[in-house]
Amino acid sequence: MRKPQHVVLRLGLALASLLLIPAALAGSPTAERQVQLEHLLVQDCGSCHGLRMTGGLGPAITHDALAGKPRDSLIATVTHGRPGTAMPGWNALLNEQDIVWLVDLLVEGYPKP
């Protein structure tokens, strides 16, 4: 007979793996959503970071400015904001898929020259 701890551990691992499935299946936002997110980037992010993302009230978030910064850290900043600064957390308005897409767009270099 198996010990109850092993059964609980296996059940816990199985449930944890199921939580990863939606993130893996999520993929990129739809083309329509990408247009909306790019508009948000220019209008909302651009109001602090500059319309060309070169800085203003907030720091520059250009390709060069973000080079070498850990992607997970950038995602956390967009998700939760920066306490004590004007940077809000966007997780109330954007889902994880949206935030990851925006961060990747910035890291790849937005706006394109």
Long-range contacts (C-beta under 8 A, 24 or more apart in sequence): 23-96, 26-96, 26-97, 27-97, 28-97, 28-101, 29-97, 29-98, 29-101, 33-98, 34-101, 37-94, 37-98, 37-101, 37-102, 37-105, 38-105, 40-102, 41-102, 41-105, 41-106, 41-110, 45-102, 48-86, 48-87, 52-111, 53-106, 53-110, 53-111, 57-86, 58-85, 58-86, 58-87, 61-106, 62-106, 62-109, 63-106, 63-107, 63-108, 63-109, 63-110, 66-106, 66-107, 71-103, 71-104, 71-107, 74-103, 74-106, 74-107, 75-99, 75-100, 75-103, 78-102, 78-103
